[in-house]
Amino acid sequence: MVLIAFIFAASVSMLLFSSSGASYVQIETPDGIFRYTLSENRTIEAEGETGITTIRIEDGSVRILSSPCDNKTCMRGSISKYPQMLVCLPNRIVVSMEADTGGEVDAATF
């Protein structure tokens, strides 16, 4: 029983703290949901509620370069692993790292 609990805990830890797993970035805006591969460096301008948010995909990581919001907390870092995300609440922009599971059920689905 202890062994089963240990294996379960180790599996959950590996799933939650995995250093990889992201295959694309998803950008949610008031106009829709857009997906981009992480393998191609690019700059994206996303239209939000208060203006344009500029997002940079580079070398497998994503960051917000500029945003029309007042506090700029969405610009304080970058993301590179699933399930990390950047959120600009005033502009209604959500940038998230996503894994391509191929439609299969994974360990996080109950």
C-alpha positions, 0 to 999 in steps of 0.5 A: 500500500505504501509503495502504491502511494509513493508511485502515485505521488511520484507520478503526480509530482512529475506531471506537475513539475515537468520541465517540458511538455509545451508544444505550442502557445495559446493566446486568448483574446476577445476576438478568439483563441489563436495557437502558435508553434514554439519552434518559430520565433515571432512577434504577435500583436493581439487586440484586447479590450483596451488596445494592442498587447505585443507578445514575443515567442523566442527560443521556446519561451514567451513574454509580453513585450508591451501592453496598454494596461496601467500596472504592467504586471503581465510584462514581469517575466516569461513562460516556457513550460506547460501549464504556465501562463501570462494574463493581462486582466485589463486587456483580457489577454491570456497567454498560456503554454499548451501541450499537444496530447493528441486528444488522449486522456492524460493523468490530469484528467479525472 
